[in-house]
Amino acid sequence: MQQLHNYALGAWIPGDGEGIPQYNAYTGEIVATASDAGLDFAQILEYGRKTGNPVLRRMTFHERGRMLKALAFYLLERKEKYYTVSHWTGATRADSWVDIEGGIGNLFAYSSLRRRFPNEPYYVEGETVRLSKENTFTGHHILTPKHGVAVHINAFNFPVWGMLEKIAVNLLAGMPAVVKPSEQTSFLTEALVRDIVESGILPAGALQLIVGTGRGILDSVMSQDVVTFTGSAETGKKLRAHPALIQHSVPFTMEADSLNAAVLGEDAAPGTPEFDLFIKEVRREMVTKAGQKCTAVRRIIVPEKLLEDVHKALAKALGQTTIGDPAVEGVRMGALINRKQLDRVREKLALLAEKTPVIFGDPDRFEVTGANRENGAFIPPILLLNENPVQQKISHETECFGPVSTLMPYKNLEEAIEIVQMGKGSLVSTICTYDRQIQREYVLNAAAYHGRILMLNRESAKESTGHGSPMPLLVHGGPGHAGGGEEMGGMRGVFHYMQRTAIQGHPTDITNVTNQFQTGAAQTETPVHPFKKHFDELFVGETLITAKHTVSEADIHNFANVSGDNFYAHMDATALEGTPFAGRVAHGYFVLSKAAGLFVDAKKGPVLLNYGLDECRFTKPVYPGMTIGVKLTVKEKIEQENDPSKEGVGAIPRGIVKWLVDVYDEEGETVAIATILTMVRKKV
């Protein structure tokens, strides 16, 4: 038996007193004790704010992302030790894979997301807002890291994933974290954090760990902090009403256990791929982690005509599940985390069974392989039946956090959606159908009650990650009973740890602050053509004003011949009645191509290649006889990482330059505007 330590204030600190016992789910033996008694949470939060936060928020998104990548590789090399410890939680190897490698995968996912952000400590969001007639006063939005800490209060069921999926996001955003995993399984989180600390990859104060109950941890939160909670809806409601959160308007994200549903479409009869997929998916969701998942299927909603078929097929599938110690070959379902949790599941099961009878499984009579049933926290898969789910509401109000689900019939799709909505908000639901109309109707009418909907059928099943798998770049959360919050979600999640601020001023001032050129800002000409400059030598606002070209009918004919674009507005002057054009008009893409001909420097130089086109608008017709010129301005610079071990472009130190291409006519009016990208070699 080990005594767990908290990692706080840059040191490993044992808690005072005997601590809370933590158990081996298979033997009932105590494996560790956890305590945070004696810790000063106010001091711990302030340490994160004053020590970890300034370092992280000065780092750029790219630096933070590379930090996450290094950490992911470091932990992946040591994953087997986490599997060994995870076994004590009652998890099978497959269960632990979701927790351990799924969590590490989140680090990789958010590391890669750095490429969607600038190589700056902040993010400029959306479009410029013009606030004045002459465009001397404009506005924009900028997101900067909050100056506080992220306090993560996590549940017992995913000791690794629960931490890594959250800190990946706040670290990329530039905020440190204080993590409070469940005191029932914090022995696994502590093992992981020991390696994180040992790695030295994160700066001091970026991560602190509390292994005990964490009582009082929210008393000292301030307005710049962020609090997240994963766990029961009942506990979440209490935390949401904490006086400190209310007084300081602290952002609070809650992800609560919910009564998730899987719905079988009326078309998915026995013999169809969808019927088989449905049975397989529901069975998997019931037995994975022994049903201890916030995303597990709790309500199985099927057409009344298929009720008996689903019952038989699901009972057969569940009956093939071997329960016991997964160290024994053939065991496919482990135990609940401890006997205390087993007592809670039995209590809720008894409550449900009073009104919705058990139709498969017996919590008192089942076999266990490789372990002692009386010492371990075992329970078999249990299937209940609610024959009248619209009237009998207990199935929509009571969650049994184990391998327990309720089968219920529906008369038509409208009623199925009504039954789903009776859960008052869920993290996820599945609609299993090959009928596109059923699929569409379900999603559009049920989406308001869900954070995520899986559309499962024969075409998506091959690569589907399944009902219970939140994805890093999609939101995880749900409305109502599910907590009303959102986690992960790619860039959306990162913004949760940043402050959105509207900035106003002259376009030159906003350009200066953001390092992104704003229309109307000062443009600086230099004697050297910008295509002759290396990436490091260019600056935002640097502008080339080109020579001019008078468009002719020959230009239009030649471009049509080369491109094959013989659209009538370009080629048939007799077909223009009722159109916006006063005569034959030059192709928009000719105007853009000619612009390139005007601003490109033909000789070999630092520009490696054309990387693409972000935006393009043709704002005014160009007729033969009109004269056009170009203002080419450095709009933004985006550094790219190089790897000398690679071949080709990947080994070259380089960056991407966004150029604003403003094509104007002899009256000075813009006829086309675009953002093009080039890859430019660095000088050093």
TORVEXNU-518824 format. One record per residue (C-alpha): residue number from 0; residue in three letters; x, y, z. Coordinates in steps of 0.2 Angstrom, whole numbers, plus 2048, in hexadecimal, padded with zeros to 3 digits. Each point is the difference from the previous one (the first is absolute). Example, Ala and Ser with C-alpha at 12.3 -4.5 7.8 and 13.67 -1.06 7.14 Angstrom:
BEGIN
- 0:ALA:83E:7EA:827
- 1:SER:806:811:7FD
This chain:
BEGIN
- 0:MET:800:800:800
- 1:GLN:807:811:7FB
- 2:GLN:7FC:811:806
- 3:LEU:7FC:80C:7F2
- 4:HIS:808:811:7FF
- 5:ASN:7F9:810:7FA
- 6:TYR:80A:80A:7F3
- 7:ALA:7FF:812:805
- 8:LEU:80B:810:802
- 9:GLY:80D:7F7:7F6
- 10:ALA:802:7F1:80C
- 11:TRP:7F8:7EF:804
- 12:ILE:7F7:802:810
- 13:PRO:7F7:7F3:80A
- 14:GLY:7EF:804:808
- 15:ASP:7FE:800:813
- 16:GLY:7F7:7F2:809
- 17:GLU:7FC:7EE:7FB
- 18:GLY:7F9:804:7EF
- 19:ILE:7F2:7F9:7F6
- 20:PRO:802:7ED:7FC
- 21:GLN:801:7FB:7ED
- 22:TYR:7FC:7EE:7FB
- 23:ASN:804:7F3:7F3
- 24:ALA:7F0:7FD:7F7
- 25:TYR:803:7ED:7FF
- 26:THR:806:7FC:811
- 27:GLY:7F9:80D:80B
- 28:GLU:812:803:807
- 29:ILE:806:812:804
- 30:VAL:80D:806:7F4
- 31:ALA:802:812:805
- 32:THR:7FA:80E:80B
- 33:ALA:7FD:811:7FA
- 34:SER:7FF:810:80B
- 35:ASP:801:813:7FC
- 36:ALA:7FE:805:812
- 37:GLY:80B:80E:805
- 38:LEU:802:808:7EF
- 39:ASP:7FD:812:7FE
- 40:PHE:7F5:801:7F0
- 41:ALA:801:813:7FF
- 42:GLN:813:7FF:800
- 43:ILE:800:7F2:7F3
- 44:LEU:7F4:80A:7F4
- 45:GLU:80B:810:802
- 46:TYR:80F:7F6:7FC
- 47:GLY:7F9:7FB:7F0
- 48:ARG:7FA:811:7FC
- 49:LYS:811:808:804
- 50:THR:80C:7F3:7FB
- 51:GLY:7F9:7F5:7F2
- 52:ASN:7F4:80D:7F7
- 53:PRO:80D:80D:7FB
- 54:VAL:80B:7F3:7F8
- 55:LEU:7F2:7F8:7F7
- 56:ARG:7F8:80F:7F9
- 57:ARG:810:807:7FA
- 58:MET:802:7F1:7F5
- 59:THR:7F9:7FF:7EF
- 60:PHE:7F3:7F4:7FB
- 61:HIS:80D:7F7:7F6
- 62:GLU:80C:7FE:80F
- 63:ARG:7F2:7FA:80B
- 64:GLY:7FB:7F4:7F2
- 65:ARG:811:7F9:7FF
- 66:MET:801:7FE:813
- 67:LEU:7F0:7F5:7FF
- 68:LYS:808:7F6:7F2
- 69:ALA:80F:7FD:80A
- 70:LEU:7F6:7FB:80F
- 71:ALA:7F5:7F4:7F6
- 72:PHE:80F:7F7:7FA
- 73:TYR:808:7FF:811
- 74:LEU:7F0:7F8:808
- 75:LEU:7FE:7F4:7F1
- 76:GLU:811:7F9:803
- 77:ARG:7FA:7FC:812
- 78:LYS:7EF:7FA:7FD
- 79:GLU:802:7EE:806
- 80:LYS:802:806:812
- 81:TYR:7F0:809:7FF
- 82:TYR:7F7:7F0:7FA
- 83:THR:807:7F7:80F
- 84:VAL:7F9:80C:80C
- 85:SER:7EF:802:7F6
- 86:HIS:7FD:7EE:803
- 87:TRP:7FC:804:812
- 88:THR:7F1:80B:7FB
- 89:GLY:7F7:7F1:7F9
- 90:ALA:804:804:7EE
- 91:THR:804:7F4:7F2
- 92:ARG:80E:803:7F4
- 93:ALA:7F4:807:7F3
- 94:ASP:7F8:80B:80E
- 95:SER:811:807:805
- 96:TRP:805:803:7EE
- 97:VAL:7F1:80D:7FF
- 98:ASP:806:808:810
- 99:ILE:813:800:7FE
- 100:GLU:804:800:7ED
- 101:GLY:7F0:80A:7FD
- 102:GLY:806:80D:80C
- 103:ILE:811:801:7F8
- 104:GLY:7F8:801:7EF
- 105:ASN:7F7:810:806
- 106:LEU:812:808:803
- 107:PHE:804:7FB:7EF
- 108:ALA:7F0:807:7F9
- 109:TYR:802:811:808
- 110:SER:812:800:7FC
- 111:SER:7FC:7FF:7ED
- 112:LEU:7F2:80D:803
- 113:ARG:80E:80D:802
- 114:ARG:801:802:7ED
- 115:ARG:7EF:808:800
- 116:PHE:807:80E:80B
- 117:PRO:80C:80D:7FD
- 118:ASN:812:7FF:807
- 119:GLU:7FB:80D:80D
- 120:PRO:7FA:7FF:812
- 121:TYR:7EF:807:7FB
- 122:TYR:7F2:7FD:7F2
- 123:VAL:7F8:80C:7F5
- 124:GLU:7EE:7FB:7FD
- 125:GLY:7F4:803:7F2
- 126:GLU:7FF:80F:7F4
- 127:THR:804:812:802
- 128:VAL:7F1:80A:804
- 129:ARG:7FF:811:7F8
- 130:LEU:7FA:80D:80C
- 131:SER:801:810:7F7
- 132:LYS:7FC:808:7EF
- 133:GLU:812:804:7FB
- 134:ASN:807:7EF:808
- 135:THR:80B:80A:80C
- 136:PHE:7F8:7F7:80E
- 137:THR:7FE:7ED:800
- 138:GLY:7FE:7F2:80C
- 139:HIS:806:7EE:802
- 140:HIS:7FF:7F2:80D
- 141:ILE:810:7F9:808
- 142:LEU:801:7F1:80C
- 143:THR:80E:800:80D
- 144:PRO:803:7F3:80E
- 145:LYS:7F8:803:810
- 146:HIS:80B:804:80F
- 147:GLY:7FA:7F2:80B
- 148:VAL:800:7ED:802
- 149:ALA:7F5:7F3:7FA
- 150:VAL:7F9:7F6:80E
- 151:HIS:7FA:7EE:7FA
- 152:ILE:7F6:7F6:80B
- 153:ASN:7FF:7EE:7F8
- 154:ALA:7F6:7F0:802
- 155:PHE:806:7EF:805
- 156:ASN:7FD:7F7:7F0
- 157:PHE:80E:807:7F5
- 158:PRO:80F:805:80B
- 159:VAL:80B:803:7F1
- 160:TRP:7F5:806:7F2
- 161:GLY:7F6:80B:80C
- 162:MET:810:80A:804
- 163:LEU:809:800:7EF
- 164:GLU:7F1:804:7F5
- 165:LYS:7FE:810:80B
- 166:ILE:812:806:803
- 167:ALA:804:7FD:7ED
- 168:VAL:7F3:80E:7FD
- 169:ASN:805:80C:80E
- 170:LEU:812:7FE:7FD
- 171:LEU:7FE:804:7ED
- 172:ALA:7F6:80F:805
- 173:GLY:80E:806:80C
- 174:MET:7F9:7FD:811
- 175:PRO:807:7F4:80E
- 176:ALA:7F5:7F3:809
- 177:VAL:7FC:7F9:811
- 178:VAL:7F9:7EF:7FE
- 179:LYS:7F5:7F8:80D
- 180:PRO:7FC:7EE:7FA
- 181:SER:7F4:7F5:80A
- 182:GLU:808:7FA:810
- 183:GLN:7FA:7EF:7FC
- 184:THR:80C:7FD:7F1
- 185:SER:80D:80E:802
- 186:PHE:80D:7F3:802
- 187:LEU:800:7FE:7ED
- 188:THR:801:813:7FD
- 189:GLU:80E:802:80C
- 190:ALA:80A:7F3:7F7
- 191:LEU:7FE:80A:7F0
- 192:VAL:804:811:808
- 193:ARG:810:7F9:808
- 194:ASP:806:7FD:7EE
- 195:ILE:7FA:810:7FA
- 196:VAL:80A:809:80E
- 197:GLU:80F:7F5:7FD
- 198:SER:800:805:7ED
- 199:GLY:803:812:804
- 200:ILE:7F6:804:7F0
- 201:LEU:7F3:80B:808
- 202:PRO:806:811:808
- 203:ALA:7FF:801:813
- 204:GLY:7EE:804:806
- 205:ALA:7F8:7FA:7F0
- 206:LEU:7F9:7F0:809
- 207:GLN:7FC:7FC:812
- 208:LEU:7F7:7F1:806
- 209:ILE:7F4:7FE:80F
- 210:VAL:7FD:7ED:804
- 211:GLY:7F4:802:80E
- 212:THR:7EE:807:802
- 213:GLY:805:812:7FB
- 214:ARG:7F3:807:80D
- 215:GLY:803:813:7FF
- 216:ILE:809:800:7F0
- 217:LEU:7F3:80C:7F9
- 218:ASP:800:80C:80E
- 219:SER:80E:80A:7F9
- 220:VAL:7FC:800:7ED
- 221:MET:800:812:7F8
- 222:SER:7F9:808:7F1
- 223:GLN:80F:7FB:7F5
- 224:ASP:7FE:7ED:804
- 225:VAL:7F6:7F3:7F7
- 226:VAL:7F8:7F1:809
- 227:THR:7FB:7F0:7F7
- 228:PHE:7F6:7F1:808
- 229:THR:7FD:7EF:7FA
- 230:GLY:7F5:7F4:80B
- 231:SER:7EE:7FF:806
- 232:ALA:7F3:80D:7FC
- 233:GLU:7FC:801:813
- 234:THR:812:804:805
- 235:GLY:802:80C:7F1
- 236:LYS:7F0:80A:805
- 237:LYS:808:803:811
- 238:LEU:811:806:7F9
- 239:ARG:7F7:80B:7F3
- 240:ALA:7F8:809:80F
- 241:HIS:811:803:809
- 242:PRO:800:812:807
- 243:ALA:812:803:7F9
- 244:LEU:7FA:7FC:7EF
- 245:ILE:7F1:80B:801
- 246:GLN:809:80E:808
- 247:HIS:80E:801:7F3
- 248:SER:7F6:7FA:7F1
- 249:VAL:80C:7F1:7FE
- 250:PRO:7FD:7F6:7F0
- 251:PHE:7FA:7EF:805
- 252:THR:7FF:7F2:7F3
- 253:MET:7F6:7F0:806
- 254:GLU:800:7EF:7F7
- 255:ALA:7F4:7F5:80A
- 256:ASP:7FA:7EE:7FE
- 257:SER:7F1:7FF:7F6
- 258:LEU:7F2:7F4:7FA
- 259:ASN:807:7FE:7EE
- 260:ALA:7F5:7F7:7F4
- 261:ALA:803:7F4:7F1
- 262:VAL:7F2:800:7F3
- 263:LEU:7FC:7F3:7F4
- 264:GLY:7F8:805:7F0
- 265:GLU:7F0:7F8:7FA
- 266:ASP:809:7FA:7F0
- 267:ALA:80D:7F7:80A
- 268:ALA:7F8:7EF:801
- 269:PRO:809:7F0:804
- 270:GLY:80B:7FA:7F2
- 271:THR:805:812:7FB
- 272:PRO:812:806:804
- 273:GLU:7F8:80E:80B
- 274:PHE:7F8:7F4:80B
- 275:ASP:810:7F6:803
- 276:LEU:80A:810:802
- 277:PHE:7F3:807:80D
- 278:ILE:801:7F0:80B
- 279:LYS:813:800:7FF
- 280:GLU:801:813:805
- 281:VAL:7F4:7FF:80E
- 282:ARG:808:7F0:807
- 283:ARG:811:809:7FF
- 284:GLU:7FA:80F:809
- 285:MET:7F9:7F6:80E
- 286:VAL:80F:7F6:804
- 287:THR:80E:80C:7FC
- 288:LYS:807:807:811
- 289:ALA:7F2:7F5:807
- 290:GLY:7F4:80D:7FB
- 291:GLN:80A:80E:80A
- 292:LYS:800:80D:7F2
- 293:CYS:7F7:810:7FF
- 294:THR:7FC:7FD:7EE
- 295:ALA:7FA:7EE:803
- 296:VAL:7EF:7FB:7F8
- 297:ARG:7F3:800:80E
- 298:ARG:7F0:800:7F5
- 299:ILE:7FE:7F4:7F2
- 300:ILE:7F1:807:7F5
- 301:VAL:7FA:7F4:7F3
- 302:PRO:7F0:7FE:7F5
- 303:GLU:7F3:7F7:809
- 304:LYS:7FF:7F3:7F2
- 305:LEU:812:7FC:803
- 306:LEU:800:800:813
- 307:GLU:800:7ED:802
- 308:ASP:80E:7FE:7F2
- 309:VAL:80B:80C:808
- 310:HIS:7FD:7F9:812
- 311:LYS:805:7EE:7F9
- 312:ALA:80F:806:7F6
- 313:LEU:807:80B:80E
- 314:ALA:7FE:7F3:80D
- 315:LYS:809:7F4:7F6
- 316:ALA:80E:80C:7FD
- 317:LEU:801:805:812
- 318:GLY:800:7EE:805
- 319:GLN:810:7FD:7F7
- 320:THR:809:80D:80B
- 321:THR:80D:7F8:80C
- 322:ILE:802:809:810
- 323:GLY:80F:800:80C
- 324:ASP:812:805:801
- 325:PRO:806:805:7EE
- 326:ALA:811:7F9:804
- 327:VAL:7F8:7EF:7FC
- 328:GLU:7FE:7FC:7EE
- 329:GLY:7EE:802:7F9
- 330:VAL:7FA:80D:80D
- 331:ARG:7F7:80E:7F7
- 332:MET:7F8:80A:80E
- 333:GLY:809:805:811
- 334:ALA:7F9:807:810
- 335:LEU:7F9:810:806
- 336:ILE:80E:80B:809
- 337:ASN:7FC:7FA:811
- 338:ARG:7F2:7F8:80B
- 339:LYS:7FA:811:806
- 340:GLN:7FC:804:7EE
- 341:LEU:7F8:7EF:7FE
- 342:ASP:7F5:804:80F
- 343:ARG:7FA:810:7F7
- 344:VAL:7FC:7F6:7F0
- 345:ARG:7F6:7F3:809
- 346:GLU:7F6:80E:809
- 347:LYS:7FC:808:7F0
- 348:LEU:7FC:7F0:7F7
- 349:ALA:7F4:7FB:80E
- 350:LEU:7F7:811:7FE
- 351:LEU:7FF:7FD:7ED
- 352:ALA:7FA:7EE:802
- 353:GLU:7F1:805:80A
- 354:LYS:7F8:807:7F1
- 355:THR:80A:7F9:7F1
- 356:PRO:803:7EE:802
- 357:VAL:811:7F7:7FD
- 358:ILE:7FF:7F6:7F0
- 359:PHE:812:7FA:7FF
- 360:GLY:80D:7FE:80D
- 361:ASP:800:7FD:813
- 362:PRO:80B:80A:80B
- 363:ASP:800:7F2:80D
- 364:ARG:803:7F1:7F5
- 365:PHE:80E:801:7F3
- 366:GLU:811:7F8:7FD
- 367:VAL:811:809:802
- 368:THR:810:7FA:7F8
- 369:GLY:811:802:808
- 370:ALA:7FA:809:810
- 371:ASN:7F5:7FF:80F
- 372:ARG:7EF:807:7FE
- 373:GLU:7FD:804:812
- 374:ASN:811:80A:801
- 375:GLY:7FF:809:7F0
- 376:ALA:7F4:80D:7F9
- 377:PHE:7F7:7F5:7F3
- 378:ILE:7EF:802:7F9
- 379:PRO:7FA:7F8:7EF
- 380:PRO:7F8:80A:7F2
- 381:ILE:7EE:803:804
- 382:LEU:7F1:804:7F4
- 383:LEU:7F0:808:806
- 384:LEU:7F0:802:7F7
- 385:ASN:7F5:810:800
- 386:GLU:7F1:7FB:7F6
- 387:ASN:7F8:811:801
- 388:PRO:80E:80D:800
- 389:VAL:7F5:80F:7FD
- 390:GLN:7F7:7FD:810
- 391:GLN:80D:7F7:80A
- 392:LYS:80C:80E:803
- 393:ILE:80C:7F7:80C
- 394:SER:80B:7FB:7F1
- 395:HIS:803:812:7FB
- 396:GLU:804:806:812
- 397:THR:80A:7F3:808
- 398:GLU:812:7FB:7FA
- 399:CYS:808:7F0:806
- 400:PHE:813:803:7FD
- 401:GLY:804:7EE:7FB
- 402:PRO:7FC:7F3:7F3
- 403:VAL:7EE:803:801
- 404:SER:7F4:806:7F2
- 405:THR:7EE:801:7FD
- 406:LEU:7F7:7F9:7F0
- 407:MET:7F1:80A:7FB
- 408:PRO:7F4:800:7F0
- 409:TYR:7FA:80E:7F5
- 410:LYS:7F1:801:7F5
- 411:ASN:807:80D:7F3
- 412:LEU:80F:80B:7FD
- 413:GLU:7F7:80F:808
- 414:GLU:7FE:7F6:810
- 415:ALA:811:7FA:800
- 416:ILE:807:812:800
- 417:GLU:7F4:804:80E
- 418:ILE:806:7F2:80A
- 419:VAL:812:805:7FD
- 420:GLN:7FD:812:805
- 421:MET:7F8:7FA:811
- 422:GLY:812:7FD:805
- 423:LYS:801:813:802
- 424:GLY:810:802:7F7
- 425:SER:80E:7F3:7FC
- 426:LEU:812:7FF:7FB
- 427:VAL:7FD:7F5:7F1
- 428:SER:7F3:7F5:7F7
- 429:THR:801:7F4:7F1
- 430:ILE:7F4:7FF:7F2
- 431:CYS:803:7EF:7F7
- 432:THR:7F7:800:7EF
- 433:TYR:803:7FF:7EE
- 434:ASP:7F1:80B:7FC
- 435:ARG:807:811:7FC
- 436:GLN:7EF:808:804
- 437:ILE:7FF:7F8:811
- 438:GLN:812:806:803
- 439:ARG:7FC:812:7FB
- 440:GLU:7F0:801:80A
- 441:TYR:808:7F9:810
- 442:VAL:80F:80B:7FF
- 443:LEU:7F7:810:7FD
- 444:ASN:7F3:7FD:80D
- 445:ALA:80B:7F8:80E
- 446:ALA:810:80B:7FE
- 447:ALA:7FA:80D:80C
- 448:TYR:801:7F3:80E
- 449:HIS:811:7F9:7FC
- 450:GLY:812:805:800
- 451:ARG:804:7F3:7F3
- 452:ILE:7F6:7F4:7F4
- 453:LEU:807:7F1:7F8
- 454:MET:7F8:7FA:7EF
- 455:LEU:805:7EE:7FF
- 456:ASN:7FD:7F5:7F1
- 457:ARG:809:7F4:7F4
- 458:GLU:809:80E:7F8
- 459:SER:807:809:80F
- 460:ALA:803:7F1:80B
- 461:LYS:811:7FA:7F9
- 462:GLU:809:810:806
- 463:SER:7F3:806:80E
- 464:THR:808:803:811
- 465:GLY:7F0:7FB:808
- 466:HIS:7F2:807:80B
- 467:GLY:80B:802:80F
- 468:SER:80F:809:7F9
- 469:PRO:802:813:801
- 470:MET:80C:806:7F3
- 471:PRO:80D:80E:804
- 472:LEU:7FB:80C:7F3
- 473:LEU:7ED:7FE:802
- 474:VAL:7F7:807:810
- 475:HIS:7FD:7F4:80E
- 476:GLY:7F2:805:80B
- 477:GLY:7ED:803:7FF
- 478:PRO:7F1:80A:806
- 479:GLY:7F5:7FF:80F
- 480:HIS:803:7F1:80B
- 481:ALA:811:7FD:7F7
- 482:GLY:807:810:808
- 483:GLY:7FD:80D:7F2
- 484:GLY:813:801:7FD
- 485:GLU:80C:7FC:7F2
- 486:GLU:812:7F9:801
- 487:MET:80D:7FD:7F3
- 488:GLY:7F8:805:7EF
- 489:GLY:811:805:7F8
- 490:MET:802:813:7FF
- 491:ARG:7EF:803:809
- 492:GLY:807:7F7:80F
- 493:VAL:810:80A:800
- 494:PHE:7F6:811:7FF
- 495:HIS:7F8:7FB:811
- 496:TYR:810:803:809
- 497:MET:803:811:7F7
- 498:GLN:7F8:811:802
- 499:ARG:7F7:807:7F0
- 500:THR:803:813:7FF
- 501:ALA:7FA:80C:7F3
- 502:ILE:80D:80C:7FB
- 503:GLN:7FD:811:7F8
- 504:GLY:80A:80C:7F7
- 505:HIS:808:806:7F0
- 506:PRO:804:7F1:7F4
- 507:THR:813:804:802
- 508:ASP:7FE:7FE:813
- 509:ILE:7F7:7F0:7FF
- 510:THR:80D:7FA:7F3
- 511:ASN:80E:804:80C
- 512:VAL:7F8:7F7:80F
- 513:THR:7FA:7F0:7F6
- 514:ASN:80E:7FE:7F3
- 515:GLN:7F2:7FE:7F3
- 516:PHE:7FE:80D:7F3
- 517:GLN:7F0:809:801
- 518:THR:7F8:809:7F0
- 519:GLY:803:812:802
- 520:ALA:810:7FF:80A
- 521:ALA:811:808:7FB
- 522:GLN:808:7F7:7F2
- 523:THR:813:801:7FE
- 524:GLU:809:7FF:7EF
- 525:THR:812:7FA:800
- 526:PRO:80D:801:7F2
- 527:VAL:802:7ED:800
- 528:HIS:7F3:7F5:7F8
- 529:PRO:7F8:7F6:80E
- 530:PHE:802:7F0:7F6
- 531:LYS:813:803:802
- 532:LYS:7FF:800:812
- 533:HIS:801:7F1:80C
- 534:PHE:7F2:7FC:80D
- 535:ASP:809:808:80E
- 536:GLU:803:811:7F6
- 537:LEU:7EE:803:7FC
- 538:PHE:7F5:80A:80B
- 539:VAL:7ED:802:802
- 540:GLY:7FA:80F:7F6
- 541:GLU:80E:7FF:7F3
- 542:THR:7F9:804:7EF
- 543:LEU:804:7FF:7EE
- 544:ILE:7F7:80C:7F4
- 545:THR:801:7F8:7EF
- 546:ALA:800:807:7EE
- 547:LYS:7EF:800:7F7
- 548:HIS:7F8:7F7:7F2
- 549:THR:7F2:805:7F5
- 550:VAL:7F4:7F2:7FC
- 551:SER:7FB:7FC:7EE
- 552:GLU:7F4:7F5:7F7
- 553:ALA:80F:7F6:7FA
- 554:ASP:804:7FC:813
- 555:ILE:7EE:7FA:802
- 556:HIS:801:7F5:7F0
- 557:ASN:811:7F9:805
- 558:PHE:7FB:7FC:811
- 559:ALA:7F0:7F7:7FA
- 560:ASN:80B:7F6:7F4
- 561:VAL:80C:7FB:80E
- 562:SER:7F4:7FC:80E
- 563:GLY:7F1:7FA:7F5
- 564:ASP:7F5:80C:80A
- 565:ASN:7F4:806:7F2
- 566:PHE:7F2:806:80C
- 567:TYR:7F4:80C:7F6
- 568:ALA:804:80F:80A
- 569:HIS:812:800:7FA
- 570:MET:7FD:7FA:7EE
- 571:ASP:7EE:805:7FA
- 572:ALA:7FC:813:800
- 573:THR:7EF:7FC:7FA
- 574:ALA:7FB:7F6:80F
- 575:LEU:802:80D:80D
- 576:GLU:7EF:807:801
- 577:GLY:7F9:7FE:812
- 578:THR:811:7FD:807
- 579:PRO:80B:80C:80B
- 580:PHE:80C:803:7F2
- 581:ALA:801:80F:7F4
- 582:GLY:80B:7F6:7F4
- 583:ARG:80B:7F1:7FF
- 584:VAL:809:7FE:810
- 585:ALA:812:7F9:804
- 586:HIS:800:7EF:809
- 587:GLY:803:803:813
- 588:TYR:80E:7F3:7FF
- 589:PHE:808:809:7F2
- 590:VAL:800:80F:80B
- 591:LEU:808:7F6:80E
- 592:SER:80C:7F8:7F4
- 593:LYS:806:810:7F9
- 594:ALA:802:807:811
- 595:ALA:80C:7F2:804
- 596:GLY:809:804:7F0
- 597:LEU:802:812:806
- 598:PHE:806:7FC:811
- 599:VAL:80B:7F1:7FE
- 600:ASP:813:801:7FF
- 601:ALA:805:7F3:7F3
- 602:LYS:811:7FD:806
- 603:LYS:805:7F2:80C
- 604:GLY:800:806:812
- 605:PRO:7FA:7FC:811
- 606:VAL:7EE:7FD:7FB
- 607:LEU:7FF:7ED:7FE
- 608:LEU:7EE:7FD:7FA
- 609:ASN:7EE:806:7FF
- 610:TYR:7F7:7F9:80F
- 611:GLY:7EE:804:7FC
- 612:LEU:7F2:80C:801
- 613:ASP:7F6:804:80F
- 614:GLU:7F4:80D:7FB
- 615:CYS:7FB:808:7EF
- 616:ARG:7F2:80C:7FB
- 617:PHE:7FD:809:7F0
- 618:THR:7F8:810:805
- 619:LYS:7FE:80A:7F0
- 620:PRO:7FF:7FB:7ED
- 621:VAL:80F:803:7F6
- 622:TYR:7FD:805:7ED
- 623:PRO:80C:801:7F2
- 624:GLY:808:811:800
- 625:MET:801:800:813
- 626:THR:811:801:809
- 627:ILE:805:7F6:80F
- 628:GLY:80E:800:80C
- 629:VAL:804:7F7:810
- 630:LYS:805:804:812
- 631:LEU:808:7F0:807
- 632:THR:801:801:813
- 633:VAL:808:7F4:80D
- 634:LYS:7F0:7FC:80A
- 635:GLU:807:7F3:80C
- 636:LYS:80F:7F5:803
- 637:ILE:7FE:7EE:806
- 638:GLU:810:7F7:805
- 639:GLN:801:7ED:7FC
- 640:GLU:80A:7F3:808
- 641:ASN:80E:7F7:7F7
- 642:ASP:808:7EF:803
- 643:PRO:811:7FE:7F9
- 644:SER:7FE:7ED:800
- 645:LYS:7F3:802:7F2
- 646:GLU:802:802:7EE
- 647:GLY:7F9:80E:7F5
- 648:VAL:7F7:80F:806
- 649:GLY:7FE:7F9:812
- 650:ALA:812:802:803
- 651:ILE:801:812:7FA
- 652:PRO:7FE:80E:80E
- 653:ARG:7F1:809:7F9
- 654:GLY:7F0:809:804
- 655:ILE:7EF:804:7F8
- 656:VAL:7FD:812:7FB
- 657:LYS:7EE:806:7FD
- 658:TRP:7FF:80E:7F3
- 659:LEU:7F2:80C:7FE
- 660:VAL:7FD:802:7ED
- 661:ASP:7F6:810:7FD
- 662:VAL:7FD:802:7ED
- 663:TYR:7F9:811:7FC
- 664:ASP:7FB:80A:7F1
- 665:GLU:805:811:7F9
- 666:GLU:7F3:808:80C
- 667:GLY:809:7F8:80F
- 668:GLU:7F1:7F4:803
- 669:THR:803:7EE:805
- 670:VAL:7FB:7F4:7F2
- 671:ALA:806:7F0:808
- 672:ILE:808:7FC:811
- 673:ALA:807:7F0:806
- 674:THR:80C:7F8:80D
- 675:ILE:80D:7F5:7F8
- 676:LEU:80D:7F6:809
- 677:THR:812:7FD:7FC
- 678:MET:80D:7F5:808
- 679:VAL:810:80A:803
- 680:ARG:811:7FA:805
- 681:LYS:808:807:810
- 682:LYS:811:809:800
- 683:VAL:806:7F7:80F
